[in-house]
């Protein structure tokens, strides 16, 4: 291929087809509209691995390729496969963060000139004062409410752990507070660690079906329904809501 820029139009489900191609002249890879808007479509299982395989097929052993991944500040962007795979976090507005020995740069932009120009358009006037103005004009992520975000206390006792998409979440009961906390902390030696899929299953874990027979799971679900479950950060909150929605509703 002679193009100097590789437009990422091929579907990721066809990524295997790239392995036999040669891309020695490709210097730039662009993925546009990467983060998925809620209920629009779904990420692929192991999407981080698939994307890395595509990059590897194109770049090989070269160091002269740049990758641009572009998108809007949609809800859940921090929990997208690439953010989870590379353990990325968002910087403050118009600032940048560097990761992986400075090979990854994350920038969260809010362009004042663009915002002022759009405010004078028909869409800008229609959106004024609405949530869409914050999303489309101000590039604001709308799912940042602090409800149920709280650090567990020293009085919390470990109950069990869940493994979801390679991430382990510890469930902690605090009977003094009357709350249950979900944390990245967990007892690695506990016999009560449950994998929610075969890909997460190891000799030291039990599968999902075994979880439902334990009383501590019923306690967790009952407290979830009553609004007594708290999460130590937004990412944990998002993942646990996904777990409850996908597996237990």
VEXBANU-770713 format. One line per 5 residues: number of its first residue (from 1); their letters; for each residue y, z, x negated of N, C-alpha, C, O. Coordinates in nm, 3 decimals. Atoms other than C-alpha are relative to their C-alpha. Example, Ala and Ser with C-alpha at 12.3 -4.5 7.8 and 13.67 -1.06 7.14 Angstrom:
1	AS	-0.119,0.000,-0.089,-0.450,0.780,-1.230,0.120,0.000,-0.090,0.118,0.066,-0.194; -0.119,-0.006,0.082,-0.106,0.714,-1.367,0.109,0.073,0.077,0.220,0.090,0.026 .
This chain:
1	XXXXX	-0.120,0.000,-0.084,0.000,0.000,0.000,0.124,0.000,-0.087,0.129,0.069,-0.189; -0.120,0.013,0.080,0.346,-0.091,-0.127,0.116,0.081,0.054,0.219,0.092,-0.013; -0.110,-0.079,-0.056,0.557,0.125,0.102,0.027,0.121,-0.087,-0.066,0.183,-0.139; -0.037,-0.117,0.078,0.750,0.397,-0.078,0.003,0.125,0.085,0.011,0.237,0.033; -0.003,-0.116,-0.091,0.749,0.620,0.228,-0.116,-0.014,0.098,-0.132,-0.118,0.161 .
6	XXXXX	0.115,0.001,-0.090,0.439,0.710,0.428,0.039,0.070,0.129,0.051,0.192,0.131; -0.032,-0.058,-0.130,0.531,0.761,0.796,-0.126,0.058,0.061,-0.227,-0.011,0.071; 0.121,-0.070,-0.042,0.288,1.015,0.940,-0.029,-0.032,0.146,-0.012,0.053,0.234; 0.026,0.042,-0.137,0.189,0.816,1.247,-0.148,0.009,0.035,-0.183,0.020,0.152; 0.143,-0.006,-0.024,-0.190,0.827,1.205,-0.039,0.138,0.056,0.008,0.241,0.007 .
11	XXXXX	0.044,-0.126,-0.057,-0.358,1.092,1.417,-0.084,0.078,-0.100,-0.160,0.021,-0.177; 0.074,-0.083,0.096,-0.500,1.384,1.223,-0.150,-0.006,0.023,-0.228,0.020,-0.069; 0.143,0.009,-0.027,-0.834,1.336,1.396,-0.063,-0.119,-0.070,-0.186,-0.130,-0.077; 0.050,0.115,0.074,-0.864,1.011,1.198,0.020,0.018,-0.150,0.016,-0.078,-0.226; -0.034,-0.028,0.139,-0.789,1.182,0.867,-0.107,-0.047,-0.097,-0.076,-0.082,-0.211 .
16	XXXXX	0.109,0.040,0.088,-1.132,1.095,0.725,0.017,-0.143,-0.048,-0.029,-0.178,-0.157; -0.019,0.140,0.038,-1.031,0.728,0.721,0.089,-0.016,-0.122,0.084,-0.120,-0.188; -0.093,0.010,0.112,-0.767,0.802,0.456,-0.071,0.012,-0.136,-0.017,-0.032,-0.238; 0.064,-0.032,0.127,-1.020,0.905,0.192,-0.035,-0.123,-0.083,-0.041,-0.116,-0.205; 0.036,0.121,0.073,-1.114,0.548,0.102,0.121,-0.086,-0.034,0.107,-0.188,-0.101 .
21	XXXXX	-0.120,0.079,0.027,-0.753,0.423,0.086,0.069,0.048,-0.128,0.046,0.159,-0.175; -0.075,-0.032,0.121,-0.524,0.415,-0.218,0.148,0.002,0.036,0.198,-0.090,0.100; -0.141,-0.018,-0.034,-0.165,0.541,-0.190,0.084,0.025,-0.126,0.172,0.111,-0.126; -0.063,-0.030,0.129,-0.047,0.522,-0.550,0.150,-0.024,-0.001,0.219,0.030,-0.087; -0.145,0.026,-0.004,0.299,0.393,-0.453,0.075,0.090,0.098,0.197,0.081,0.111 .
26	XXXXX	-0.064,-0.089,-0.097,0.365,0.658,-0.190,0.066,0.116,-0.073,0.001,0.187,-0.150; -0.075,-0.109,0.063,0.635,0.900,-0.303,0.047,0.105,0.100,0.080,0.218,0.062; -0.054,-0.090,-0.102,0.738,1.058,0.028,-0.090,-0.001,0.123,-0.127,-0.108,0.172; 0.074,-0.016,-0.125,0.539,1.190,0.326,0.091,0.073,0.098,0.149,0.176,0.064; -0.087,-0.061,-0.101,0.730,1.271,0.647,-0.082,0.028,0.125,-0.146,-0.062,0.180 .
31	XXXXX	0.058,-0.038,-0.129,0.591,1.460,0.945,0.115,0.046,0.089,0.180,0.146,0.059; -0.110,-0.035,-0.089,0.842,1.468,1.231,-0.055,0.066,0.126,-0.168,0.041,0.167; 0.036,-0.071,-0.124,0.833,1.689,1.542,-0.132,0.074,-0.017,-0.219,0.065,0.070; 0.129,-0.068,0.025,0.557,1.903,1.388,-0.027,0.117,0.095,-0.131,0.118,0.160; 0.035,-0.115,-0.086,0.586,2.234,1.580,-0.015,-0.045,0.145,0.063,-0.125,0.195 .
36	XXXXX	0.031,0.039,-0.137,0.439,2.203,1.927,0.079,0.085,0.099,0.083,0.208,0.088; -0.065,-0.075,-0.107,0.646,2.295,2.231,-0.106,0.053,0.094,-0.210,-0.009,0.114; 0.096,-0.070,-0.084,0.471,2.533,2.468,-0.055,-0.091,0.110,0.021,-0.156,0.182; 0.073,0.073,-0.104,0.210,2.365,2.693,0.014,-0.152,-0.009,-0.025,-0.222,0.084; -0.013,0.144,0.016,0.290,2.016,2.557,-0.131,-0.061,-0.051,-0.179,-0.161,0.004 .
41	XXXXX	0.129,0.043,0.054,-0.027,1.970,2.349,-0.054,0.118,-0.079,0.002,0.228,-0.073; 0.062,-0.113,0.068,-0.251,2.181,2.127,-0.025,-0.034,-0.147,-0.051,-0.149,-0.182; 0.037,0.018,0.140,-0.304,2.232,1.757,-0.151,-0.018,-0.011,-0.226,0.028,0.074; 0.142,0.018,0.025,-0.639,2.128,1.615,-0.059,0.125,-0.064,0.012,0.197,-0.134; 0.066,-0.107,0.076,-0.893,2.386,1.497,0.007,-0.032,-0.149,-0.015,-0.146,-0.190 .
46	XXXXX	-0.009,0.019,0.146,-0.848,2.436,1.120,0.102,-0.107,-0.038,0.079,-0.185,-0.131; -0.100,0.105,0.025,-0.534,2.220,1.128,0.060,0.010,-0.139,0.093,-0.092,-0.200; -0.050,-0.015,0.136,-0.409,2.366,0.801,-0.091,-0.069,-0.101,-0.043,-0.136,-0.193; 0.096,0.064,0.090,-0.727,2.249,0.626,0.005,-0.152,0.016,-0.004,-0.225,-0.083; -0.006,0.145,-0.023,-0.701,1.903,0.789,0.122,-0.059,-0.068,0.113,-0.163,-0.134 .
51	XXXXX	-0.123,0.050,0.063,-0.341,1.859,0.675,-0.011,0.000,-0.152,0.031,-0.095,-0.218; 0.018,-0.005,0.146,-0.425,1.972,0.323,-0.092,-0.113,-0.048,-0.069,-0.170,-0.154; 0.088,0.110,0.036,-0.709,1.717,0.317,0.072,-0.133,0.001,0.047,-0.218,-0.085; -0.079,0.123,-0.006,-0.467,1.441,0.421,0.093,-0.009,-0.121,0.101,-0.113,-0.187; -0.090,0.000,0.115,-0.215,1.543,0.155,-0.077,-0.029,-0.129,-0.032,-0.105,-0.214 .
56	XXXXX	0.081,0.019,0.121,-0.489,1.557,-0.107,-0.045,-0.146,-0.013,-0.046,-0.201,-0.123; 0.044,0.139,0.004,-0.615,1.209,-0.010,0.112,-0.094,-0.044,0.087,-0.195,-0.110; -0.113,0.086,0.034,-0.267,1.062,-0.051,0.052,0.029,-0.140,0.080,-0.063,-0.217; -0.066,-0.038,0.125,-0.137,1.257,-0.351,-0.096,-0.004,-0.118,-0.056,-0.041,-0.229; 0.099,-0.009,0.109,-0.458,1.300,-0.556,0.051,0.097,-0.108,0.086,0.211,-0.078 .
61	XXXXX	-0.039,-0.088,0.112,-0.363,1.438,-0.901,0.144,-0.021,-0.046,0.181,0.019,-0.156; -0.139,0.028,0.038,0.000,1.327,-0.900,0.091,0.119,0.031,0.056,0.207,0.110; -0.101,-0.103,-0.023,0.307,1.552,-0.909,0.134,-0.060,0.042,0.237,0.008,0.036; -0.126,0.069,-0.028,0.567,1.296,-0.795,0.017,-0.030,0.149,0.091,-0.123,0.184; -0.008,0.023,-0.145,0.526,1.318,-0.414,0.070,0.117,0.067,0.045,0.233,0.034 .
66	XXXXX	-0.068,-0.103,-0.079,0.753,1.506,-0.174,-0.047,-0.010,0.145,-0.069,-0.119,0.197; 0.042,-0.007,-0.139,0.649,1.618,0.175,0.110,0.066,0.081,0.153,0.177,0.049; -0.100,-0.056,-0.090,0.906,1.673,0.452,-0.066,0.023,0.136,-0.120,-0.071,0.195; 0.055,-0.032,-0.131,0.789,1.851,0.769,0.117,0.047,0.086,0.177,0.151,0.059; -0.121,-0.021,-0.079,1.059,1.842,1.037,-0.036,0.042,0.142,-0.143,0.007,0.192 .
71	XXXXX	0.024,-0.036,-0.138,1.087,1.993,1.382,0.108,0.090,0.054,0.192,0.141,-0.021; -0.096,-0.088,-0.065,1.289,2.190,1.632,-0.046,0.146,-0.011,-0.160,0.175,-0.045; 0.031,-0.143,0.004,1.304,2.569,1.647,-0.069,0.040,0.130,-0.012,0.111,0.213; 0.072,-0.027,-0.124,1.038,2.589,1.917,-0.062,0.139,-0.003,-0.084,0.197,-0.110; 0.068,-0.129,-0.009,0.880,2.909,2.042,-0.135,-0.007,-0.071,-0.210,-0.102,-0.052 .
76	XXXXX	0.129,-0.005,0.067,0.587,3.007,1.823,-0.007,-0.075,-0.130,-0.116,-0.088,-0.187; 0.003,0.077,0.124,0.689,2.804,1.518,-0.058,0.083,-0.116,-0.126,0.030,-0.203; 0.049,-0.086,0.108,0.611,3.104,1.293,-0.151,0.024,0.007,-0.211,0.075,-0.087; 0.144,-0.019,-0.016,0.256,3.109,1.429,-0.074,-0.133,-0.003,-0.193,-0.138,0.026; 0.063,0.132,0.009,0.189,2.737,1.383,-0.099,-0.001,-0.116,-0.089,0.082,-0.207 .
81	XXXXX	0.104,0.000,0.105,-0.111,2.643,1.164,0.053,-0.004,-0.142,-0.001,0.065,-0.229; -0.051,0.007,0.137,0.098,2.554,0.858,0.065,0.130,-0.043,0.048,0.172,-0.157; -0.061,-0.128,0.034,0.298,2.877,0.870,-0.108,0.104,-0.027,-0.096,0.184,-0.121; 0.108,-0.096,0.021,-0.023,3.077,0.903,-0.080,-0.033,-0.125,-0.114,0.056,-0.203; 0.083,0.043,0.112,-0.217,2.873,0.646,0.063,0.034,-0.134,-0.004,0.081,-0.226 .
86	XXXXX	-0.070,-0.026,0.126,0.048,2.910,0.376,0.072,0.135,-0.002,0.138,0.169,-0.099; -0.064,-0.131,-0.012,0.170,3.255,0.495,0.151,-0.012,-0.019,0.211,0.058,-0.101; -0.144,0.025,0.007,0.525,3.127,0.546,0.074,0.085,0.102,0.017,0.125,0.204; -0.088,-0.067,-0.095,0.813,3.307,0.717,0.133,-0.074,0.004,0.169,-0.143,-0.091; -0.130,0.067,-0.013,1.148,3.182,0.845,0.110,0.078,-0.072,0.110,0.201,-0.070 .
91	XXXXX	-0.118,-0.066,0.058,1.468,3.255,0.652,0.106,0.019,0.107,0.087,-0.020,0.222; -0.113,-0.009,-0.091,1.798,3.342,0.811,0.062,-0.138,0.017,0.035,-0.229,-0.061; -0.063,0.129,-0.029,2.007,3.060,0.960,0.069,-0.059,-0.123,0.144,0.008,-0.193; -0.061,0.078,0.109,2.108,2.795,0.704,-0.038,0.050,-0.139,0.019,0.004,-0.238; 0.047,-0.049,0.128,1.930,2.986,0.429,-0.135,-0.066,-0.030,-0.190,-0.137,0.054 .
96	XXXXX	0.129,0.057,0.037,1.615,2.887,0.242,-0.090,0.110,-0.057,-0.042,0.211,-0.109; 0.099,-0.086,0.064,1.295,3.061,0.130,-0.097,-0.088,-0.077,-0.132,-0.198,-0.032; 0.094,0.074,0.083,1.061,2.947,-0.146,-0.135,0.071,-0.002,-0.142,0.194,-0.004; 0.135,-0.053,-0.002,0.683,2.992,-0.147,-0.088,-0.079,-0.096,-0.050,-0.187,-0.141; 0.102,0.070,0.081,0.375,2.899,-0.356,0.058,-0.053,-0.130,0.055,-0.174,-0.156 .
101	XXXXX	-0.057,0.038,0.130,0.544,2.899,-0.699,0.107,-0.108,0.015,0.115,-0.201,-0.064; -0.113,0.089,-0.028,0.846,2.717,-0.553,-0.042,-0.142,0.036,0.038,-0.235,0.024; 0.041,0.132,-0.044,0.638,2.424,-0.428,0.030,-0.024,0.148,0.030,-0.138,0.193; -0.033,0.012,-0.142,0.727,2.497,-0.062,0.137,0.061,0.024,0.164,0.174,-0.017; -0.133,-0.048,-0.038,1.084,2.530,0.065,0.009,-0.003,0.152,-0.016,-0.107,0.214 .
106	XXXXX	-0.020,-0.008,-0.144,1.150,2.648,0.421,0.147,0.022,0.027,0.207,0.116,-0.026; -0.140,-0.015,-0.038,1.497,2.599,0.568,0.012,-0.004,0.152,-0.043,-0.092,0.218; -0.024,-0.011,-0.144,1.606,2.704,0.916,0.147,-0.035,0.023,0.234,0.047,-0.004; -0.137,0.052,-0.003,1.916,2.496,0.992,0.068,0.024,0.134,0.006,0.020,0.240; -0.087,-0.004,-0.118,2.200,2.549,1.236,0.129,-0.069,-0.041,0.215,-0.007,-0.104 .
111	XXXXX	-0.112,0.083,0.044,2.455,2.270,1.188,0.116,0.011,0.098,0.107,-0.037,0.211; -0.114,-0.022,-0.088,2.794,2.367,1.332,0.066,-0.131,0.043,0.108,-0.144,0.158; -0.062,0.128,-0.035,2.931,2.011,1.319,-0.082,-0.073,0.106,-0.026,-0.130,0.200; 0.087,0.062,-0.099,2.629,1.877,1.509,0.014,0.070,0.135,0.020,0.005,0.239; -0.011,-0.076,-0.124,2.659,2.158,1.765,0.129,-0.032,0.073,0.128,-0.054,0.195 .
116	XXXXX	-0.129,0.028,-0.063,3.030,2.093,1.829,0.004,-0.141,0.059,0.063,-0.164,0.164; 0.003,0.138,-0.050,2.967,1.719,1.867,-0.082,-0.010,0.128,-0.043,-0.080,0.221; 0.086,0.005,-0.118,2.686,1.774,2.118,0.060,0.073,0.118,0.031,0.040,0.233; -0.062,-0.075,-0.109,2.891,2.022,2.318,0.087,-0.089,0.088,0.109,-0.058,0.205; -0.089,0.090,-0.073,3.118,1.735,2.423,-0.073,-0.115,0.068,-0.011,-0.199,0.132 .
121	XXXXX	0.077,0.103,-0.068,2.835,1.514,2.548,-0.038,0.047,0.140,-0.018,0.164,0.174; 0.043,-0.036,-0.136,2.700,1.505,2.904,-0.107,0.109,-0.005,-0.099,0.206,0.070; 0.106,-0.099,0.011,2.388,1.697,2.801,0.057,0.135,-0.045,0.017,0.240,0.004; -0.061,-0.123,0.048,2.600,1.950,2.614,0.071,0.075,0.110,0.063,0.198,0.118; -0.072,-0.063,-0.110,2.814,2.015,2.920,-0.096,0.054,0.106,-0.073,0.161,0.163 .
126	XXXXX	0.099,-0.048,-0.097,2.510,2.042,3.149,-0.071,0.126,-0.050,-0.104,0.215,0.028; 0.077,-0.111,0.057,2.339,2.284,2.910,0.082,0.126,-0.021,0.025,0.234,-0.040; -0.086,-0.113,0.033,2.639,2.513,2.860,-0.035,0.123,0.084,-0.041,0.116,0.207; 0.030,-0.125,-0.068,2.553,2.873,2.944,-0.146,0.017,0.039,-0.181,0.118,0.100; 0.142,-0.008,-0.035,2.179,2.803,2.983,-0.084,0.027,-0.125,-0.035,0.021,-0.238 .
131	XXXXX	0.092,-0.020,0.112,1.876,2.880,2.770,-0.016,-0.128,-0.080,-0.043,-0.123,-0.201; 0.016,0.127,0.072,1.860,2.510,2.685,0.111,-0.019,-0.103,0.090,-0.083,-0.206; -0.108,0.008,0.098,2.197,2.538,2.511,-0.040,0.073,-0.128,-0.018,0.022,-0.238; 0.043,-0.075,0.118,2.054,2.803,2.279,-0.106,-0.077,-0.078,-0.106,-0.078,-0.201; 0.110,0.072,0.064,1.747,2.590,2.211,0.047,-0.130,-0.065,0.022,-0.153,-0.183 .
136	XXXXX	-0.032,0.135,0.047,1.895,2.239,2.177,0.129,-0.007,-0.081,0.139,-0.088,-0.173; -0.129,0.007,0.068,2.252,2.309,2.061,0.010,0.099,-0.116,0.069,0.069,-0.220; -0.014,-0.106,0.100,2.219,2.632,1.864,-0.125,0.022,-0.083,-0.127,0.108,-0.172; 0.126,-0.008,0.076,1.862,2.585,1.733,-0.055,0.143,-0.003,-0.103,0.191,-0.106; 0.043,-0.139,-0.010,1.772,2.933,1.854,-0.145,0.007,0.048,-0.182,-0.061,0.144 .
141	XXXXX	0.136,-0.024,-0.046,1.410,3.045,1.882,0.006,0.103,0.113,0.063,0.211,0.096; -0.022,-0.078,-0.121,1.380,3.192,2.230,-0.102,0.111,0.025,-0.089,0.187,0.121; 0.105,-0.097,-0.028,1.070,3.410,2.197,0.010,0.126,-0.086,-0.091,0.188,-0.119; -0.020,-0.111,0.093,1.224,3.684,1.982,0.026,0.134,0.069,0.088,0.222,0.010; -0.023,-0.129,-0.063,1.226,3.965,2.238,-0.080,0.108,-0.072,-0.186,0.082,-0.128 .
146	XXXXX	0.058,-0.113,0.073,1.141,4.305,2.096,-0.095,0.084,0.085,-0.139,0.191,0.042; 0.089,-0.076,-0.086,0.924,4.417,2.386,-0.135,0.021,-0.067,-0.195,-0.073,-0.119; 0.132,-0.038,0.051,0.610,4.598,2.270,-0.012,-0.016,-0.153,-0.123,-0.026,-0.205; 0.003,0.006,0.147,0.706,4.573,1.899,0.028,0.141,-0.051,0.137,0.195,-0.031; -0.016,-0.136,0.051,0.652,4.910,1.731,-0.106,0.028,-0.106,-0.220,-0.015,-0.094 .
151	XXXXX	0.093,-0.037,0.106,0.493,5.046,1.414,-0.088,0.117,0.045,-0.042,0.207,0.114; 0.089,-0.112,-0.034,0.192,5.271,1.453,0.040,0.125,-0.077,0.095,0.117,-0.187; -0.034,-0.129,0.060,0.239,5.638,1.374,-0.117,0.053,-0.084,-0.228,0.000,-0.078; 0.104,-0.061,0.082,0.044,5.856,1.130,-0.109,0.067,0.082,-0.219,0.092,0.032; 0.100,-0.063,-0.087,-0.134,6.013,1.424,-0.100,-0.100,0.059,-0.192,-0.061,0.131 .
156	XXXXX	0.089,0.104,-0.054,-0.305,5.681,1.508,-0.135,0.004,-0.069,-0.144,0.025,-0.190; 0.137,0.000,0.051,-0.682,5.663,1.466,-0.060,-0.140,0.018,-0.047,-0.201,0.125; 0.058,0.133,-0.007,-0.865,5.340,1.387,-0.114,-0.003,0.102,-0.196,0.089,0.108; 0.104,0.016,-0.101,-1.087,5.214,1.670,-0.095,-0.116,-0.033,-0.214,-0.094,-0.054; 0.082,0.116,0.033,-1.211,4.860,1.598,0.092,-0.112,-0.049,0.214,-0.098,-0.048 .
161	XXXXX	-0.079,0.112,0.052,-1.101,4.524,1.454,-0.050,-0.130,0.059,-0.168,-0.145,0.093; 0.032,0.134,-0.049,-1.090,4.164,1.575,0.037,-0.102,-0.107,0.142,-0.091,-0.170; -0.030,0.110,0.092,-1.111,3.854,1.355,0.025,-0.126,0.083,-0.061,-0.168,0.160; -0.040,0.118,-0.078,-0.929,3.552,1.497,0.064,-0.102,-0.093,0.167,-0.074,-0.154; -0.050,0.105,0.088,-0.876,3.227,1.304,0.022,0.050,-0.142,0.123,0.018,-0.205 .
166	XXXXX	-0.006,-0.048,0.137,-0.943,3.404,0.975,0.089,0.120,-0.022,0.098,0.171,-0.134; -0.089,-0.115,0.012,-0.698,3.688,1.046,-0.065,0.121,0.068,-0.123,0.109,0.176; 0.060,-0.122,-0.053,-0.812,4.046,1.104,0.108,0.093,0.053,0.207,0.120,-0.014; -0.096,-0.090,-0.066,-0.630,4.279,1.344,-0.070,0.131,0.032,-0.175,0.133,0.096; 0.054,-0.133,-0.027,-0.694,4.652,1.358,0.058,0.058,0.127,0.178,0.051,0.149 .
171	XXXXX	-0.041,-0.066,-0.124,-0.680,4.835,1.691,0.000,0.150,-0.025,-0.103,0.207,-0.062; -0.017,-0.142,0.030,-0.549,5.192,1.657,0.042,0.075,0.125,0.135,0.034,0.195; -0.033,-0.083,-0.115,-0.543,5.459,1.927,0.085,0.119,-0.043,0.053,0.187,-0.141; -0.085,-0.117,0.025,-0.266,5.717,1.931,0.006,0.082,0.129,0.086,0.053,0.218; 0.008,-0.079,-0.123,-0.351,5.979,2.191,0.119,0.094,0.013,0.149,0.138,0.124 .
176	XXXXX	-0.123,-0.080,-0.008,-0.041,6.183,2.100,0.112,-0.078,0.068,0.188,-0.024,0.148; -0.105,0.086,-0.057,0.184,5.889,2.192,-0.043,-0.061,0.133,0.040,-0.106,0.211; 0.049,0.066,-0.120,-0.039,5.762,2.471,0.010,-0.151,-0.011,0.030,-0.220,0.089; -0.014,0.144,0.024,-0.031,5.415,2.313,-0.114,-0.050,-0.087,-0.180,0.026,-0.158; 0.091,0.068,0.090,-0.258,5.165,2.143,0.082,-0.097,-0.084,0.167,-0.169,-0.032 .
181	XXXXX	-0.074,0.086,0.091,-0.126,4.981,1.837,-0.092,-0.104,-0.061,-0.209,-0.076,-0.091; 0.074,0.106,0.070,-0.239,4.651,1.687,0.073,-0.027,-0.130,0.195,-0.048,-0.132; -0.058,0.006,0.134,-0.182,4.617,1.314,-0.082,-0.094,-0.088,-0.196,-0.127,-0.057; 0.076,0.071,0.103,-0.280,4.411,1.011,-0.090,0.096,-0.078,-0.182,0.053,-0.148; 0.084,-0.101,0.066,-0.426,4.739,0.878,-0.129,0.020,0.079,-0.127,0.018,0.202 .
186	XXXXX	0.127,-0.032,-0.066,-0.790,4.809,0.954,-0.095,0.065,-0.101,-0.074,0.056,-0.222; 0.101,-0.064,0.084,-1.088,5.002,0.819,-0.104,-0.104,-0.041,-0.187,-0.145,0.041; 0.090,0.106,0.048,-1.278,4.751,0.606,-0.146,0.041,0.002,-0.235,-0.044,-0.001; 0.137,-0.049,0.003,-1.588,4.972,0.610,-0.052,0.036,0.139,-0.163,0.087,0.153; 0.041,-0.033,-0.136,-1.601,5.015,0.986,-0.114,-0.094,0.045,-0.113,-0.213,0.013 .
191	XXXXX	0.104,0.086,-0.057,-1.915,4.888,1.163,0.048,-0.076,0.123,-0.023,-0.162,0.175; -0.051,0.059,-0.124,-1.694,4.784,1.455,0.106,-0.106,-0.029,0.223,-0.090,0.004; -0.085,0.116,0.028,-1.547,4.454,1.335,-0.063,-0.119,0.069,-0.179,-0.151,0.045; 0.054,0.102,-0.088,-1.587,4.166,1.578,0.064,-0.136,-0.028,0.187,-0.147,-0.034; -0.048,0.137,0.019,-1.558,3.791,1.515,0.004,-0.070,0.135,-0.088,-0.060,0.215 .
196	XXXXX	-0.016,0.066,-0.129,-1.428,3.583,1.803,-0.054,-0.143,0.001,-0.056,-0.207,0.106; 0.057,0.134,0.006,-1.582,3.256,1.683,-0.105,-0.003,-0.110,-0.108,0.084,-0.196; 0.103,0.014,0.101,-1.876,3.137,1.475,0.059,-0.019,-0.139,0.002,0.026,-0.238; -0.062,0.025,0.130,-1.639,3.025,1.198,0.048,0.129,-0.065,0.061,0.135,-0.188; -0.045,-0.128,0.053,-1.518,3.385,1.159,-0.116,0.098,-0.020,-0.097,0.207,-0.075 .
201	XXXXX	0.115,-0.090,0.002,-1.869,3.535,1.180,-0.058,0.011,-0.141,-0.083,-0.090,-0.207; 0.060,-0.027,0.131,-2.007,3.696,0.862,-0.111,0.104,0.018,-0.124,0.160,0.127; 0.106,-0.102,-0.013,-2.304,3.928,0.788,0.052,0.139,0.034,-0.025,0.223,0.081; -0.056,-0.133,-0.023,-2.068,4.226,0.822,0.076,0.012,0.132,0.144,0.111,0.155; -0.072,-0.005,-0.127,-1.933,4.142,1.167,-0.096,-0.023,0.116,-0.208,-0.071,0.098 .
206	XXXXX	0.073,0.030,-0.123,-2.056,4.127,1.526,0.077,-0.106,0.077,0.199,-0.118,0.062; -0.066,0.103,-0.079,-1.983,3.841,1.762,0.059,0.058,0.128,0.031,0.172,0.167; -0.077,-0.039,-0.118,-1.766,3.857,2.070,-0.084,0.067,0.109,-0.043,0.167,0.166; 0.080,-0.051,-0.110,-2.048,3.919,2.317,-0.034,0.147,-0.015,-0.045,0.219,0.085; 0.035,-0.141,0.023,-2.135,4.253,2.156,0.116,0.093,0.032,0.094,0.209,0.067 .
211	XXXXX	-0.118,-0.084,-0.018,-1.778,4.380,2.194,0.009,0.056,0.141,0.049,0.171,0.160; -0.026,-0.036,-0.138,-1.780,4.392,2.571,-0.081,0.120,0.049,-0.050,0.177,0.154; 0.082,-0.114,-0.044,-2.044,4.664,2.590,0.055,0.134,-0.047,0.006,0.239,-0.006; -0.054,-0.125,0.055,-1.833,4.920,2.401,0.114,0.053,0.086,0.194,-0.024,0.140; -0.103,-0.063,-0.082,-1.609,5.168,2.581,0.140,-0.021,-0.058,0.237,-0.027,0.016 .
216	XXXXX	-0.133,0.015,0.058,-1.326,5.122,2.330,0.063,-0.134,0.037,0.186,-0.147,0.039; -0.057,0.127,-0.045,-1.290,4.759,2.442,0.058,0.013,0.140,0.166,-0.038,0.168; -0.052,-0.022,-0.136,-1.254,4.864,2.807,0.130,0.081,-0.006,0.223,0.054,0.069; -0.121,-0.080,0.017,-0.998,5.124,2.694,0.117,-0.089,-0.041,0.228,-0.074,0.009; -0.106,0.090,0.046,-0.802,4.852,2.514,0.049,-0.089,0.114,0.170,-0.101,0.136 .
221	XXXXX	-0.039,0.091,-0.109,-0.806,4.610,2.810,0.074,0.076,0.109,0.174,0.026,0.161; -0.069,-0.079,-0.103,-0.710,4.884,3.058,0.142,0.033,-0.043,0.235,0.026,0.038; -0.134,-0.031,0.049,-0.415,4.984,2.839,0.086,-0.125,-0.013,0.208,-0.118,0.007; -0.074,0.127,0.004,-0.315,4.620,2.788,0.057,-0.031,0.138,0.174,-0.069,0.150; -0.045,0.028,-0.137,-0.295,4.577,3.166,0.110,0.097,0.044,0.197,0.060,0.124 .
226	XXXXX	-0.101,-0.100,-0.039,-0.088,4.898,3.196,0.126,-0.008,-0.086,0.222,0.065,-0.061; -0.118,0.012,0.087,0.157,4.789,2.921,0.009,0.107,-0.105,0.118,0.143,-0.148; 0.002,-0.106,0.102,0.049,5.055,2.670,-0.044,-0.051,-0.138,-0.069,0.030,-0.227; 0.041,0.056,0.129,-0.046,4.817,2.385,0.125,-0.051,-0.073,0.205,-0.126,-0.016; -0.116,0.036,0.081,0.210,4.771,2.104,-0.046,-0.072,-0.128,-0.159,-0.054,-0.174 .
231	XXXXX	0.034,0.085,0.115,0.219,4.534,1.806,0.101,0.024,-0.112,0.219,0.046,-0.086; -0.089,-0.034,0.111,0.362,4.589,1.460,0.096,-0.113,-0.038,0.195,-0.089,-0.107; -0.097,0.109,0.022,0.528,4.246,1.445,-0.024,-0.111,0.102,-0.122,-0.107,0.177; 0.006,0.108,-0.098,0.588,3.929,1.646,-0.125,-0.086,-0.017,-0.183,-0.132,0.081; 0.117,0.085,0.024,0.306,3.736,1.481,-0.125,0.063,0.060,-0.205,-0.006,0.124 .
236	XXXXX	0.116,-0.069,-0.057,0.047,3.999,1.577,0.005,-0.006,0.153,-0.097,-0.030,0.218; -0.017,0.006,-0.145,0.186,4.008,1.931,-0.042,-0.136,0.053,-0.116,-0.145,0.151; 0.033,0.135,-0.044,0.157,3.632,1.964,-0.151,-0.024,-0.007,-0.211,-0.074,0.088; 0.143,0.024,0.019,-0.199,3.620,1.826,-0.084,0.079,0.101,-0.181,0.026,0.155; 0.076,-0.081,-0.093,-0.322,3.906,2.044,0.012,-0.052,0.143,-0.084,-0.046,0.219 .
241	XXXXX	-0.015,0.059,-0.132,-0.179,3.744,2.356,-0.087,-0.125,0.012,-0.144,-0.152,0.118; 0.089,0.116,0.000,-0.364,3.427,2.258,-0.145,0.043,0.017,-0.220,-0.019,0.092; 0.138,-0.050,-0.009,-0.686,3.625,2.215,-0.031,0.040,0.144,-0.134,0.001,0.199; 0.025,-0.044,-0.137,-0.655,3.788,2.556,-0.001,-0.118,0.096,-0.084,-0.124,0.187; -0.007,0.115,-0.091,-0.556,3.461,2.724,-0.121,-0.091,-0.015,-0.178,-0.135,0.085 .
246	XXXX	0.106,0.098,0.024,-0.822,3.242,2.564,-0.140,0.053,0.024,-0.229,-0.020,0.068; 0.136,-0.052,0.000,-1.118,3.476,2.558,-0.033,0.096,0.113,-0.150,0.112,0.148; 0.033,-0.112,-0.088,-1.083,3.748,2.817,0.062,-0.009,0.138,0.041,0.082,0.219; -0.053,0.012,-0.136,-0.895,3.623,3.122,-0.099,-0.076,0.087,-0.073,-0.098,0.205 .
